[in-house]
Amino acid sequence: MKKSNLILAVVVSIFFLLPSCEKVIDLNLNTSASDIVIQGNVYDYAGPYTVSISKTVDFTQTNVFPPVTNAVVTISDNAGNSETLIQKTEGKYVTSTLRGIPGVTYTLKVVIQGKTYTASSTMPKAVNIDSIYLQRDLFGNGTEAVIDFTDPINVDNYYRVDQYVNDTLKSGFYVGDDKLYQGQKISFYLSASSLTGDKPLIKGDEIKLQLECIDDKVYEYFRTTKGNNGQSASPANPVSNISNGALGYFSAASVRQDSIRVP
């Protein structure tokens, strides 16, 4: 055997004979202060409307967000009306008399331990649904729901579509704008996977689609969080319209709904 080959064989043999070593690496994960998360909606139908307030948790903790209690929550409009919300359950604050009106700007104010968070949203006019129907999924063998509506001309519009199956709100949502479709017919295609997950639609299932007209800042929030079913987008958080470093959003939206059953 050549000398070089002999040396290589000895080295390899020694490597495999050595006992394996395990080094425990102590990750120094810095904890961070909790952030406030606010989510609130006002619609153009009778309330009550809810504002939910919670805190984020540290990286090492379970994915349970503790509610924030004893906050002072008010919603006012640009006509001088104001209402203080009532805490119904921990972290859930509800209205009693407020009724959303398109064209009105609503301002949310939340005070938590002396710190104030605010957000404003102007409710757009509603856009009616032309039709909804079911068809075979263009990219699979399942069923997809389609919602058609006509975008108003000469108005910048931003849309969000939620979907329900048998009155259960499904995870995920669709958002879009009319930059390329000003004054035209717009169709959103909701695939079967987004409607039911792994469970196929069956005869008699009711599919309800909710078309929300939202303002530009709320659209930006949902656009930047869209990749994670409405949760925080990694590595950056969605673009919130709430002041003072709070996460989440406050939206005044007009809504139209329609439903269809699987034949």
Summary of the structure (lengths in Angstrom):
residues: 263
radius of gyration: 25.7
end to end distance: 79.4
largest distance: 96.4
contacts: 748
relative contact order: 0.17
helix: 13%
strand: 41%
